[in-house]
Amino acid sequence: MKKWYGYILVIFLVVCSVGFVIIKKKNDELIYHQALKKNRETYFESYEKVIEHQSIIKDNKTIDLGKKVVVKEGKDGRCQVQNVKVRRGDVVYVNQLNQTMLEPSVDEIVHVGSKKKPIETKKTSDQVTVKEIPFQVRKPQQSNQTQTKSKKSNSSNERSNTTTKGLVLDSSSKESFRKINQFRNDHGMKSLVWDNRIYQATTLRAQELTVKFDHVRPSGKQWDSVTYDLAAENLAYGYAQPQSLVQGWIDSSGHRQNLLNPHANKGAVAMFKDEKGVVYSAFLAGW
């Protein structure tokens, strides 16, 4: 009987201990929530918010390629924002109540040109004629001495048949060649070596341009028949200054490619002024 009393006493003590722990936990939670409620701070805020405008880009085939025209100016908008903030201790909770539009944003409209320039145009103003030859890489051919002499003799005959009155601008020609080498150096390429044989050929080509401004010569032969081992040719007329001449070639994609021909190692420029004062220019690159 005493044994049973002992068991009952132990059970009673365990139940009392568990009950005490539960009551203490509940009491601690109540005290914690009362403290949070006591320390809670609620307030409202209102401010203006900027709404950034968007840029809408549209294609326009009537504008020159790459040119941008702003058709409609963009403008940022404004709106009124109202928030409620609740601070509990070190933690701040933010809830947005509403957002009122004050001034809507206006999108910017930009037209980008896609009109391509004509492949061939001829102008009397101080501009390069935009007539480009495809970028060609010609491998030097193995030729014997007889063939080389034959080519030289043909070139001499054609030169004697071209009788055009005018003046060869030697100093301007060499200055243009110097600027071409400077352009090549700026793009990590080696300078071309001035070649007198090619210079004679460019002089002939510049004179031929007064008769027929084309990469096909007045005789009907192609431009590279003027001499041997040629890689590229650029033509222009109306440019009296070396700076504007070279810049005109740089601004044209096909001519620019020829100036930066990686296979060429020699070349020359010839500027020829005819009786009317118009300057015709030719650039030949070779190896």
Secondary structure by P-SEA (a helix, b strand, c coil): caaaaaaaaaaaaaaaaaaaaaaaaaaaaaaaaaaaaaacccbbbbbbbbbbbbbbbbbbccccccccccccccbbbbbbbbbbbbbcccbbbbbbccccccbbbbbbbbbbbccccccbbbbcccccccccccccccccccccaaaaaaaaaaaaaaaaacccccccaaaaaaaaaaaaaaaaaaabbbbbcccaaaaaaaaaaaaaaaaccccccccccccccccccccccccccccccaaaaaaaaaacaaaaaaaacccccccbbbbbbccccbbbbbbbbcc
